[in-house]
Each structure stands twice: as structure tokens, then as C-alpha cells.
């Protein structure tokens, strides 16, 4: 079998639809490609995570296992198959050392670059007969909708892995060894409708309660980049809707009686992450008391919060860190270690007992129109994976 062109693999993946929850075509491409390379069906497994994920899914997480050609630690190698909705209809175009979208869409480099690099490593193992310890390749679903695939996988499938290499980011020489955790929250404000022109005083505007609460959050320094007492984090309110997810309110002449808001709070410190969330809750509860109707009745506030994933930090003596650093140096480059400001599948791997370092594979301007892939970083990630796997084998 001849070696495949790495860029062709990436372009093929970028053309496939696969927004979060609809990754079946991507999974099928991976499976059929691997079968075509002679990988046994017994090495391939699609799990039952969708039975536990509280969102619709068209496929499960995809595992491809390799017994070791020599001794050494079992290693988890992972990336996620899904993209954000803005990638729908993306058509990749190569321009010099970049791949860009042809139209006004995102591209899906997050995280088809990681998936492509993993496929190239699988093929390199077969063609180059790379020495390797036991490997578990994991292609995840629904990362973009709250790390659902990594959260709800069966930990028993990865518990023998000594450590992991996760692909999700831009630079291949930057290793992410820590990442923030996140709370998600929703707020339902039940006010009271009335005629906005005839008897506005008889109504309780849910919109105004929400506006006052958000003003309190902002003035208190709990919105956006948050810094209090030497601790840092962030927060955002991203969705305002009616009970069905549609537009807030029915008409300009009716005092709006219901608003639902959804937001998030993040921090490397789990206690401070909760402090930010609690500040939001207090602001909404206080705001409701400040906007009564003519009889002194106030809006009802129902605040719900849930931890989506905890923050994590790898121990500096974790073997995957030295493996990464030594491998980058062997390729003539200088390794960098950093903390991540967004959630990663590595957050849940850490909870499942597998310490995973995350490297990039060329993503740029993700989740935005005009997203692009740096092909030098992508090729670098492919080379780095081969180096890391070879070094880990004993």
C-alpha cells in the first residue's frame, strides 16, 4: 500500500457534513478508509454513548484499537468528529499553505485537522511499520455541544491507557496541560402580562427583570473577563428566548411575561467558577424584587445550574509531558506548555483517570466565517504524532 497524501485526507474530511450530533458520515468515512487499509473489523468499535447523552445522536464514539508491535504504555489518541453549525456547506479551497472556505462559512478545521492527523498516523503505522506500544484511537462525538462524547463514554474502554494525546487546537508545538471548567446555567423569569398602554403598572416585565439583572452582573464585574480577589474566570449570557426557544415577547403593546436566558461561567478554579455562577443567581433574584406590579407582586425566578466539566491540571511529572517535549525537540523545534481557556475532551479524560495532553493541528479562527487551516502546522502535527508514538515504544 502506498502512502496517502496527508492534505488529500484532510480535504476529504473537510467536505463531509457532520455538525454536532450528526457525525455518522464522518464515522463511516473513517471506518471504510481503515477497512480499506486492511484493519480488521474486530479492531473497530462504535460505543453506546448516545444511550446516555441527553441529545440526539446519529452515531456513537468510534474506537480503533491496535495491539502493540512492542512493549510500552497503552496510549489514548483522540480528537472529535463534530463541527459547529456554521460549517454547514463548507467547501475547502487550498491557497498556498492554507485551506480556506470557498464561501461565507466556517471550515471545520476544528476538528477535522485532528481526525485527519489521526488517520495519517494509522496509515503510517501500517505503511512504515512504525514501532508502537498498544494504541487506542478514539474519534469522539458531540464535543461542540458540551463535551458529551467524552463525558458519556464507558471509562472501562480507556482505563488501561497510561496517558493520552488529544488533538484540538492550532500550534503543534504547544501542549495544553490544563484547561478551565464550566458551569452552564439557565434562568426562567415569570412575570405578568398586561396591556402596555392602558395598564402597564399591572404587569411585570420579565424583559426588564432580565435587563436589570444583567446590569447588576456587569456593574459587579461578573460578566466577560472576571477578576476578583486575585482569581480569574469568565462568564457569558448567550441565549434569550421564550419557553419554546423562539423570540421573546408577543407584541409591543403587551408587557412581556416570560424570558428564558442561558449562560455559562468558566474558571481554572472550581470554587471561583461557582462564585461567578452564584453572583449571577443573586443578581436575578435581587432584580425580581425591584420591579413589582401595582399590588407589590414580583416576578418568579427559577435559576438552574449544572457543572458541564471540571477544570484540570496535569502533574508536571506526567510522562506524556516529557514525551511531548522530547519529541518536539527531536524535530528541531521548541516545545511550549500552556493552559487552555476553553473546555477540552481532555477535561473528561482526566475525570475518567487518563491524563491527556492536547496538541494543535492547524486550526485558526475557529467557529467563525473565514476559518482557515495552517497546513504547515497540520503537517507538523502528523510528524509529531509519529515521533511521539515511536519514542513511547520500548
C-alpha positions as CSV (number, residue, x, y, z in Angstrom):
1,X,0.0,0.0,0.0
2,X,1.4,3.4,-0.9
3,X,1.4,6.3,1.5
4,X,-1.6,8.6,1.1
5,X,-1.3,12.4,0.7
6,X,-2.0,14.0,4.1
7,X,-3.6,17.1,2.6
8,X,-6.0,15.0,0.5
9,X,-7.1,13.2,3.6
10,X,-7.8,16.5,5.3
11,X,-9.7,17.9,2.3
12,X,-11.8,14.8,2.1
13,X,-12.8,15.2,5.7
14,X,-13.5,18.9,5.4
15,X,-16.0,18.3,2.7
16,X,-18.1,16.0,4.9
17,X,-21.1,17.4,6.8
18,X,-21.0,16.5,10.5
19,X,-22.3,19.1,12.8
20,X,-22.6,18.1,16.4
21,X,-24.9,15.1,16.8
22,X,-24.8,14.3,13.1
23,X,-21.3,12.7,12.8
24,X,-22.3,9.5,11.0
25,X,-20.9,10.3,7.6
26,X,-17.5,11.2,9.2
27,X,-17.5,8.0,11.2
28,X,-18.4,5.9,8.1
29,X,-15.6,7.6,6.1
30,X,-13.1,6.7,8.9
31,X,-14.4,3.1,9.2
32,X,-14.4,2.4,5.4
33,X,-10.9,4.0,5.0
34,X,-9.5,1.8,7.7
35,X,-11.1,-1.3,6.4
36,X,-9.6,-0.5,3.0
37,X,-6.2,-0.4,4.6
38,X,-6.7,-3.9,5.9
39,X,-7.6,-3.1,9.5
40,X,-9.8,-5.9,10.9
41,X,-13.4,-5.2,11.8
42,X,-12.6,-6.7,15.2
43,X,-10.4,-3.7,15.9
44,X,-13.3,-1.2,15.3
45,X,-16.0,-0.5,17.8
46,X,-18.8,2.1,18.0
47,X,-20.0,2.6,21.5
48,X,-23.4,3.2,23.1
49,X,-22.7,6.7,24.5
50,X,-25.8,8.0,22.6
51,X,-27.9,6.0,25.0
52,X,-26.6,8.2,27.9
53,X,-26.3,11.5,26.0
54,X,-29.4,13.7,26.6
55,X,-29.3,15.0,23.0
56,X,-30.0,13.2,19.7
57,X,-27.1,11.4,18.1
58,X,-26.7,9.6,14.7
59,X,-23.7,7.5,15.8
60,X,-21.5,6.8,18.8
61,X,-17.9,7.3,19.7
62,X,-15.6,5.4,17.3
63,X,-12.8,3.3,18.8
64,X,-10.0,1.7,16.7
65,X,-7.6,-0.4,18.7
66,X,-4.1,-1.6,17.8
67,X,-2.2,-4.2,19.8
68,X,1.4,-3.1,20.4
69,X,4.2,-4.2,18.0
70,X,6.5,-3.9,21.0
71,X,6.1,-3.2,24.7
72,X,5.3,0.2,26.2
73,X,2.4,2.1,27.7
74,X,-1.0,1.9,26.2
75,X,-1.8,5.3,24.7
76,X,-5.1,7.0,24.0
77,X,-5.1,9.2,20.9
78,X,-8.2,11.3,20.4
79,X,-10.0,14.0,18.5
80,X,-13.6,14.9,17.9
81,X,-15.5,14.4,14.7
82,X,-18.2,17.1,15.0
83,X,-18.2,20.7,13.9
84,X,-20.3,23.8,14.7
85,X,-23.4,24.6,12.6
86,X,-21.6,27.5,10.9
87,X,-19.5,24.9,9.0
88,X,-22.5,23.5,7.1
89,X,-21.9,23.5,3.4
90,X,-18.2,24.3,3.7
91,X,-16.1,23.8,0.6
92,X,-12.4,23.7,1.2
93,X,-10.1,25.5,-1.1
94,X,-6.3,25.3,-1.0
95,X,-4.5,28.6,-1.2
96,X,-0.7,28.3,-0.8
97,X,0.0,26.9,2.7
98,X,-3.6,27.4,3.8
99,X,-7.0,25.8,3.3
100,X,-9.9,28.3,3.4
101,X,-13.7,28.1,2.8
102,X,-14.9,29.0,-0.6
103,X,-18.0,30.8,0.7
104,X,-19.2,32.6,3.8
105,X,-19.0,29.7,6.1
106,X,-16.6,28.3,8.8
107,X,-14.5,25.5,7.6
108,X,-14.5,22.6,10.2
109,X,-10.7,22.6,10.8
110,X,-12.0,22.3,14.4
111,X,-11.6,19.4,14.5
112,X,-11.2,17.6,11.1
113,X,-7.5,18.5,11.3
114,X,-7.2,16.3,14.4
115,X,-9.2,13.5,12.8
116,X,-7.1,13.7,9.6
117,X,-3.8,13.6,11.6
118,X,-5.0,10.5,13.4
119,X,-5.9,8.8,10.1
120,X,-2.5,9.7,8.7
121,X,-0.9,8.2,11.8
122,X,-2.9,4.9,11.4
123,X,-1.7,4.7,7.8
124,X,1.9,5.5,8.7
125,X,1.8,2.7,11.3
126,X,0.7,0.3,8.5
127,X,2.9,1.5,5.7
128,X,6.1,2.5,7.6
129,X,5.7,-0.3,10.1
130,X,6.3,2.2,12.9
131,X,7.2,0.5,16.2
132,X,4.4,1.3,18.7
133,X,3.0,0.2,22.1
134,X,-0.7,-0.6,22.3
135,X,-2.8,2.2,21.0
136,X,-6.5,3.2,21.3
137,X,-7.7,5.7,18.6
138,X,-10.8,7.5,19.8
139,X,-13.0,9.6,17.4
140,X,-15.5,11.5,19.6
141,X,-19.0,12.8,19.0
142,X,-20.7,16.0,20.3
143,X,-17.6,17.8,21.6
144,X,-19.1,21.1,20.4
145,X,-22.3,20.6,22.4
146,X,-20.7,20.3,25.8
147,X,-18.1,17.5,25.6
148,X,-20.9,15.0,25.5
149,X,-19.0,12.2,23.8
150,X,-16.1,12.1,26.2
151,X,-18.3,12.7,29.2
152,X,-20.6,9.7,28.5
153,X,-18.2,7.1,27.1
154,X,-17.7,4.0,29.1
155,X,-14.5,4.7,31.1
156,X,-13.7,0.9,31.1
157,X,-12.8,1.3,27.4
158,X,-9.9,3.6,28.2
159,X,-8.9,2.6,31.8
160,X,-5.8,0.7,30.6
161,X,-4.4,3.7,28.9
162,X,-1.4,5.2,30.8
163,X,-2.0,8.6,29.2
164,X,-3.5,10.3,26.2
165,X,-2.7,12.6,23.3
166,X,-5.6,14.7,22.3
167,X,-5.7,16.8,19.1
168,X,-7.6,20.0,19.2
169,X,-6.0,23.4,18.5
170,X,-3.7,25.4,16.3
171,X,0.0,25.0,17.0
172,X,1.5,21.6,17.0
173,X,4.4,22.6,19.3
174,X,2.1,23.9,22.0
175,X,0.9,21.3,24.6
176,X,-2.1,22.2,26.6
177,X,-1.6,20.7,30.1
178,X,-4.6,22.4,31.9
179,X,-8.0,23.8,31.0
180,X,-10.9,25.6,32.6
181,X,-14.0,24.0,33.9
182,X,-17.5,25.3,33.0
183,X,-20.9,25.7,34.7
184,X,-23.9,26.2,32.4
185,X,-27.0,27.9,33.8
186,X,-30.5,28.8,32.7
187,X,-32.8,31.4,34.2
188,X,-36.6,31.4,33.7
189,X,-38.3,34.7,34.7
190,X,-42.1,34.5,35.1
191,X,-43.6,38.0,35.1
192,X,-47.1,39.1,34.4
193,X,-48.7,40.2,31.1
194,X,-50.9,43.3,30.9
195,X,-51.8,46.0,28.3
196,X,-48.6,48.1,27.9
197,X,-50.6,51.2,27.0
198,X,-53.7,51.0,29.2
199,X,-52.4,49.4,32.4
200,X,-48.6,48.9,32.3
201,X,-48.5,49.2,36.1
202,X,-50.4,45.9,36.4
203,X,-47.8,44.0,34.5
204,X,-44.4,42.7,35.5
205,X,-41.9,42.8,32.6
206,X,-39.7,39.7,32.5
207,X,-37.6,41.6,30.0
208,X,-36.9,44.4,32.4
209,X,-36.1,42.0,35.2
210,X,-33.6,40.3,32.9
211,X,-32.1,43.7,31.8
212,X,-31.7,44.9,35.4
213,X,-30.1,41.6,36.5
214,X,-27.6,41.7,33.6
215,X,-26.8,45.3,34.5
216,X,-26.1,44.1,38.1
217,X,-23.9,41.3,36.8
218,X,-22.0,43.7,34.6
219,X,-21.6,46.5,37.2
220,X,-20.4,44.0,39.7
221,X,-17.6,42.8,37.5
222,X,-19.1,39.3,37.0
223,X,-19.5,39.5,33.2
224,X,-17.0,38.8,30.4
225,X,-13.5,38.6,31.8
226,X,-13.9,38.2,35.6
227,X,-11.3,39.1,38.2
228,X,-12.0,39.1,41.9
229,X,-9.6,38.6,44.8
230,X,-6.8,37.5,42.5
231,X,-8.9,34.8,40.9
232,X,-9.9,34.9,37.3
233,X,-12.6,33.4,35.1
234,X,-15.2,34.4,32.5
235,X,-18.9,34.5,32.0
236,X,-21.4,35.0,29.2
237,X,-25.2,35.1,28.7
238,X,-25.6,33.8,25.1
239,X,-29.3,33.0,24.6
240,X,-32.6,34.9,25.4
241,X,-35.8,33.2,24.3
242,X,-39.4,32.4,25.1
243,X,-40.3,29.0,26.6
244,X,-40.2,27.3,23.1
245,X,-36.9,28.8,22.1
246,X,-38.4,31.5,19.9
247,X,-38.5,35.2,20.1
248,X,-39.0,36.9,23.5
249,X,-42.4,38.6,23.7
250,X,-45.5,38.6,21.5
251,X,-46.3,42.3,20.8
252,X,-45.1,45.8,21.7
253,X,-48.4,46.6,23.4
254,X,-48.1,43.6,25.9
255,X,-45.9,43.6,28.9
256,X,-43.8,40.6,28.3
257,X,-44.4,37.9,31.0
258,X,-41.7,35.3,30.3
259,X,-38.0,35.2,29.4
260,X,-35.5,32.3,29.4
261,X,-31.8,33.0,29.5
262,X,-28.9,30.6,29.1
263,X,-25.3,31.3,30.0
264,X,-22.0,29.9,31.2
265,X,-19.3,30.6,33.8
266,X,-15.7,29.3,33.4
267,X,-12.5,29.3,35.6
268,X,-9.4,27.2,36.3
269,X,-10.6,27.4,40.0
270,X,-13.7,25.3,40.6
271,X,-14.7,27.3,43.7
272,X,-14.4,30.6,41.8
273,X,-16.3,29.1,38.9
274,X,-19.2,28.6,41.4
275,X,-18.7,32.1,42.8
276,X,-19.3,33.6,39.4
277,X,-22.4,31.4,38.9
278,X,-23.8,32.3,42.3
279,X,-23.2,36.0,41.6
280,X,-25.5,35.7,38.5
281,X,-28.2,33.9,40.5
282,X,-28.1,36.6,43.2
283,X,-28.4,39.3,40.6
284,X,-31.5,37.8,39.0
285,X,-33.2,37.2,42.4
286,X,-32.5,40.7,43.5
287,X,-33.7,42.2,40.2
288,X,-37.0,40.4,40.5
289,X,-37.7,42.2,43.8
290,X,-37.1,45.6,42.4
291,X,-39.8,45.5,39.7
292,X,-43.2,44.8,41.4
293,X,-46.6,45.4,39.9
294,X,-49.1,47.9,41.4
295,X,-50.0,45.4,44.2
296,X,-46.4,44.6,45.1
297,X,-46.2,41.3,43.4
298,X,-42.9,40.3,41.9
299,X,-41.6,38.1,39.1
300,X,-40.7,34.5,39.9
301,X,-37.1,33.5,39.1
302,X,-36.1,29.9,38.5
303,X,-32.3,29.5,38.3
304,X,-30.8,26.2,37.4
305,X,-27.1,25.5,37.2
306,X,-25.0,22.4,36.2
307,X,-21.3,21.7,36.1
308,X,-20.6,20.7,32.5
309,X,-17.0,19.8,33.2
310,X,-14.4,20.4,35.9
311,X,-11.1,22.1,35.3
312,X,-7.9,20.0,35.3
313,X,-4.2,20.4,35.5
314,X,-1.7,17.7,34.6
315,X,1.1,16.9,37.1
316,X,4.4,18.3,35.8
317,X,5.9,14.8,36.1
318,X,3.2,13.2,33.9
319,X,5.0,11.0,31.3
320,X,3.1,12.5,28.4
321,X,4.6,15.9,29.0
322,X,8.2,14.8,28.8
323,X,7.3,12.6,25.8
324,X,5.8,15.7,24.0
325,X,8.7,17.9,24.9
326,X,11.4,15.4,23.8
327,X,9.5,14.7,20.6
328,X,9.2,18.3,19.6
329,X,12.9,18.9,20.3
330,X,13.8,15.8,18.2
331,X,12.0,17.6,15.3
332,X,14.2,20.7,15.8
333,X,11.6,22.9,17.4
334,X,11.0,24.4,20.9
335,X,8.0,23.0,22.8
336,X,5.7,25.3,24.7
337,X,3.3,24.3,27.5
338,X,0.1,26.3,28.2
339,X,-3.3,26.4,29.9
340,X,-6.4,26.3,27.8
341,X,-9.2,28.8,28.1
342,X,-11.8,26.5,26.6
343,X,-13.1,23.1,27.6
344,X,-11.5,20.0,26.0
345,X,-12.3,16.4,25.8
346,X,-9.2,16.1,27.9
347,X,-11.2,17.5,30.8
348,X,-13.3,14.4,30.9
349,X,-10.5,12.0,30.2
350,X,-8.9,13.4,33.3
351,X,-12.1,12.7,35.3
352,X,-12.0,9.2,33.8
353,X,-8.5,8.7,35.1
354,X,-6.5,9.3,31.9
355,X,-4.2,12.3,31.9
356,X,-4.1,13.7,28.4
357,X,-2.0,16.4,26.8
358,X,-3.6,18.3,23.9
359,X,-1.8,19.5,20.8
360,X,-2.9,21.5,17.8
361,X,-3.1,20.6,14.2
362,X,-3.5,23.9,12.3
363,X,-6.9,25.3,13.3
364,X,-7.3,29.1,13.0
365,X,-10.2,31.5,13.6
366,X,-12.5,28.6,14.7
367,X,-16.2,29.0,15.0
368,X,-16.2,31.9,12.6
369,X,-16.7,32.8,8.9
370,X,-13.3,32.8,7.3
371,X,-11.9,30.0,9.5
372,X,-8.7,28.5,7.9
373,X,-6.2,25.7,8.3
374,X,-2.4,26.3,8.5
375,X,-1.0,23.3,6.5
376,X,2.4,23.7,8.0
377,X,1.0,23.2,11.5
378,X,-1.1,20.3,10.3
379,X,1.8,18.6,8.6
380,X,3.8,19.3,11.8
381,X,1.2,17.5,13.9
382,X,1.3,14.5,11.7
383,X,5.1,14.3,12.0
384,X,4.9,14.9,15.8
385,X,2.4,12.1,16.3
386,X,4.7,9.6,14.5
387,X,7.7,10.8,16.6
388,X,5.7,10.5,19.9
389,X,4.5,7.0,19.1
390,X,7.9,5.8,18.1
391,X,9.6,7.3,21.2
392,X,7.0,5.8,23.5
393,X,7.6,2.3,22.2
394,X,10.2,0.2,24.1
